[in-house]
Amino acid sequence: MSERTLTLLGSTGSIGTQAVDVLRAHPDRFRVLALSAGGRDLDLLARQAVELQVEQVAVAREDPAAEADLRAALEQAARTAGRAGYRPEVLTGSRAGTTVAGNGADVVLNGITGSIGLRPTLAALAAGSTLALANKESLIVGGALVTGAAATGQIVPVDSEHSALAQCLRAGRREEVRRLVLTASGGPFRGRTRAQLQDVTPAQALAHPTWDMGQVVTTNSATLVNKGLEVIEAHLLFDVPFDDISVVVHPQSVVHSMVEFVDGSTLAQASPPTMHIPIALGLSWPDRLPDVAPACDWTTASTWEFLPLDDEAFPAVRLAVQVGRAGGTFPAVYNAANEVCVAAFHRGEIAFPDIVDTVARVVEEHDGNPSAGSSVDLSVDGVLAADAWARDAATAVITTAAPPERT
């Protein structure tokens, strides 16, 4: 594989820092053109920029001091590293990440969390870059807007489940596929009843048994909203009907997903739980980088469990399939309302089961309600308007139990 140029979006987050690990281990394979981040950890961003010697550094901060703060952090990091002459281009503001996403790099890794990743996703596709997509929300809220902008094979999934599916799908033709099987760890509350979930705390929700992720994604794994989003993502990525996508609970998180073929065979992708493998594959697809992570130890006895999903205690997947079938801006509403509810749960304003219950109320309010905005407008503005309405509606349910009217 020849050297590829790379732009890394969300470089200081969980996906971004692990991507830097991969780049550090394979310095001859990639040349990083740009980094972007939200701006909460300028020191880390600056150290990454200096180490990788990137040409552009972007932060999403809008405040007047953003550029000066970033330049100061870069100068300090450069002096510490003995590279005092390092002077990259600096970009700030809400569109800074979108600008660098469209810089024409061979690969753009979108590791941003949330629907704010939509514009950068579209910018990368428009520039002709291969999009290594960890920001599932941009695909889910954008739907056909994103898939219609992508050439065949231009989007490479980085979520471990969808990376697994992409690998397994190499083994057969599309017409030979019977169904996709997404695995779910079950999160920290696997086996609990709905009543037993009422009093769980934010700290307990963040204690994931196998994965180390940010607050939103970890909470989504606990509610199984993350798996609901992944079902929609699988439908969009692989053009497989919802009826042919299943979810099974696999607590060990070693089998990352499976593809069942029409002859009765099932192919599974297995590896110890690490994001380094799907990240590396997203950067190098369709090639593999050597020695990214240890493989399974087949000399040690182990047991893998596969259990049915409890839709009563964890209704998020069932609701996601409902909004996925509805299409239009419904997935954007589901995602946005959930982000508001997760934040409210961590502030102690709602109980754990209220997260998905509130999302369901907002989705229901969106259905055929003129005040909720168009449910079929898949322009960027239409999607973001539905996103904004859903955030207001979820806030209203939480605070007044009455979704607001659009003005």
N, C-alpha and C positions, 0 to 999 in steps of 0.2 A: 504494500500500500504506500503510495507516495504521500508526501507531506500535505496535510489539509489545513486550510485556514479556518478559524473558529471564532465565533462571537458567543459569549457566555452571558446570558441574562439571569439575574438573580444569583450572582456569584457568591454572596455572603450567606445565603440560606443553606438548608440541609443538602439539597441537590447540588447547588453550586460548589460548596466546599468539598463534597465528595468528587465532583468532576475535576476540581483542581488536584485532588489526590491522583486521579487517573492521568492527568496531564503531566504531573510531576514524575510519574513512573515511566512515561513514554514521551520524553521531550523531543525525540526525533520525528514523531508522527504528526505533531500539530504545531501551528503557529497562531497564537491567540491575537486577534486584531482588536477586540474590544471586550470590556466588562461593563455590566450595569448592575445596579442594586438600588434598594429603596432608600438607603442613606442613613439607616440607624447605626451602622457600624462602619464609619468612614476609615477608621484605622485598619481594620481587616481588609477592606476594599483596596486601600492604598498599598498595603503590603502585597496583596495579590497582584496588583497592577505592576508594581516594581519587579516582583519575582518573574512574572510572565512577560514583562517588557511590552505591554500592550500599547497600541497607538491611540485608543480612545477609552475614556472612562466616563461613565454616565451615572447620575443619581437622580431619583425621581422627586427630590425635594424642590418645593416651589419658593421657599423663603429667600429673602435677599442675600442672606449670608451663605447660602449653599455652595456657591462657586468658590468663595474665599476659604470656607472650611475645608472643602475637598482639596483645593490646591495646597493648603497648609499641611493636610494629612499626607499628601503625596510627597511634598518636600521633605517632611520629617522621615517618612519611610525610605525615601531615596538616600538621604544622608546616612541613616542607620545601616543600609545595605551597601554603602560605599558607591552609590551611583548618583551622585549629586547633580549630574547633568541631565537627568531624566525629566522630560517635559512632555507628557502626552496631551492630546486634545481633551478638554474637559467640557462636558455637556450636563446641564441641570434642567429640572422641570419635568412635568408630567409626561411630556412627549420625548424625553431624552432616550429612554429605552427603546422606543419605537424607531427613533432615528438610527441608532446603532444596529438595531435588528435588520434594517434595510441596507446595510453597508456592503452586501454582496459576498460575504464570507461563504466558503464552501459549505459549512455547517453552522447553523444557529441552534444552540441548546437553550430552549426556553424553560428555565427553572423557576420562573415567577410563580407565586401562589395567588390564585384568585382570578376573577374575570378581567382584572386590569391587564392580563396577559394577552387579551384579544387583539388589540392593535399591533403589538409586536409580532404576534403570530402571523397576521395578515401581511405585515411589512416584509417579514422574512420570505414568505411564499412569493410575494410580488417580485422580490429581488432575485428569485430563482435559487435560493439557498435550500439545501436539505434541512428540514426542520426536525431536529431531535426534540420531541415533545414530551416534557414532564409536566407542563402546565395544562393538565387535562381540562381545566375549566374553560379555557379559550375555545377548545374544540366543542365542548358540550354546549356552551352558551351561543357559540357562533353557528354550530350545526352545519347546514348546507352552505352557509356563507364561507366557512373554512374549507370544507371538502370540495366545494366548487372552485375555490381559488388554487387548489393543489393539483399539480400534475401527478400522474401515476407514480407511486413510490416516493414522492417528495416528502411525505411525513413518515418519520420513523419513531415508533413509540418508545418511551423511556420508562413509563410505569412498569414495574416488574411483571405484572400480570399480562400486560399487552405485549411486552417484549417476549414473554414466554409464548404467547399465542402466535406472534409473528414467526418465531423460530419453528414451532411445531407445524405451522401452515406451509412451510417449505417442503414438507414431506408429501403433499398431495395437491391435486387440482381443486379449484373452488367447488366444482360439482361433486367432488368426493367427500366434502365436509358435511357431516350430519349436524353437529352442534359444537359450540364453544363452551368450555367449562371453566369459569373463573373461580379461583380458590380465595377464601377469606380466612384470616387467622381467627376470627370471632372476637378479637379485641379482648380487653381485660375483664369483660363481664359475660363472657360466653357461659351459657348454662343457667344464667339468672332469669327469673320470671320478670314480667313487666313491673309487678308490685315491688320486687326486690331492687329495681333500678331507681325507685323514687328518691332514695336518700343518698345516692352516690355523690361523691365530691369531685370538684375539678381536678384535684391532685390524683384521685383514683382514675379518672378518665385519661389522664396523661401518662399513666403507668402501663404503657403498652408492653405485652410480654415478649415481643420479638423485634420490633422496629423502633428506631430513634428518629422521630420526625418533629416538625414544628407543631405549635399549639392547634392550629386549625385542622391539619391533616390527621394528627393523632386523635383529636376529639372525633373527627369524622370516622376514623377507624373504630372508635368505641361505639358510636351510634350506628355504624354500618352505612352511613351516608356516603362514605368514600366508595364502598362497593356499589352503591346505587349509581354514583357518577361513573364508575368504571364499566357498568353494564351499558350505559348510554354511549360511553367512549368506544367500547368494543363494537357496538352496532354501527357507529359512524366510521370507524377505522376500517372495518373488514366487510361492511355491507352485508351483515348477517341479520336476519329478522330477530326481533326480540323473543319470539317463541323458540328460537334455536340457541338461546344463550341461557346458561344455568349458572347458579352460584352454589358452591359446596364449602362447608367450613372445614378447614385443615389447620389445626392449631400449631403444628410444627413449622409452618411456613417454609417448607423445603420444596414442595411441588408448587410452582408459581402459577400455573394454569395448564389446561389440557385441551386437546382437540380430539373429538370423537369423529371417526370416519364412517362412511356408509357400510363398510364391510364388517363393522363391529370392533375394529381396533381403535385404541385410544393412545395417543402420544402425549407424554407429559414432559415438561422441562423442569429439571430439578437442580438446585444448587443451595448451599447454605444461605440463610437470609442476609443478603447484603445488596445494597443498591449499586455498588461499584460495577457489577457485571452488566446490568441493563444500561447504565450510563455509558460505560465503555463501548458497548455494542451500538448504542445510539450514535456515538461519535464516529465509529469506524464502519458502520453498516455498509455493505453486507459482510465485511471482513471481521475477524475476531482479533483482538489484541492478546498477546500471550501473558499468562500469569497475572491476571487481574485480581483474582481472589482464590483462596483454596477451594478445591472441589469437595464433594461429599466423600467422606471416609467410608468406603464400602467394607472395610475390615472390622468395623465396629457395629455391634448389634444395635438396631434401632427400630422403633415402631412408628408408623405414620397412621394417623387417624383421618377419616373423612366422615363428616356428620352433616345431616340436613340443616338448612337454615331455619331458624325459628322466626317466622314472619310476624307472629303476634307480639313477641317481646321487642323485635327489631323490624319495624315496618318500613324502614327507609328504602330498602331495595324494591319492595312492591310499589311504593310511591314513585320511585324513580322510573320504573318501567311504565307507569301510568303517564308521567309527564313526557317520557321519551316517545311513547306512542302518539301523544298529542302533538309533539313537535313544536314548530314555530318558536315562540319566545318562552314557552313553558319551562324548558330546562334552565333558561337564564333566571327565571323567577325562583325555581327550586334552589339553585345554587346561591343566589343572592340572599334569599331569606335565611338559608342555613348559615351563611357567614355571620349575619346579624345575631342569630340565635346562639351560635357558639360563643360569640363575644359576651352576650347577655348571661349565658350559663357561667362563664368564668368570672363574671362580676357578681355572681350570686343572685341574679334577678329572677332566674327561672330554674326549675328542676331539670334533671337530665332528660326524662321522657318528654318534657315540654319542647325540646329542640325540634324533634320531628313532628310533634303534634302541631306546633306553630307553623312550620313549613307547610304542612298539609292544609291548614286554614288559609294561608296566603295563596297557595296554588288554587284552592277552591274559589277564592275571591277573584282570582285572575280569569277564571273560566267564564267567558261571555259577559264580563262586566266592563262596560264602556269606560268607566273611570280608571280601569287598570291599564289602559293603553292597548294597542293592537297586540293580539296574540300571534299574528302571522307576519309581522313586519321584520324581515330578517336582514335589513340594512344594519350597518354598524350603529347608527343612531337609534334605530328601533330596538335593537338588542339592549343597548346601554340604557335606553329609556325604561324598558321593562325591568332591567336590573335595578335602576334607581327607584322605580315604583315599589318593587318587592322589598327593598330595604326599608322604605318608609312604612309599608304595610306591616312588615314583621315588627318593626319598632312600635307601631300603634297597637298591634295585638298584645305585645308584651306589656305596654304601659297603660293602654286604655281599653283593650279588647275590641277596638273598632278600627279596621283598616281605613286609611285616609282616602279622600277623593283626590284624583289628579286635577290640578289647576291648569 
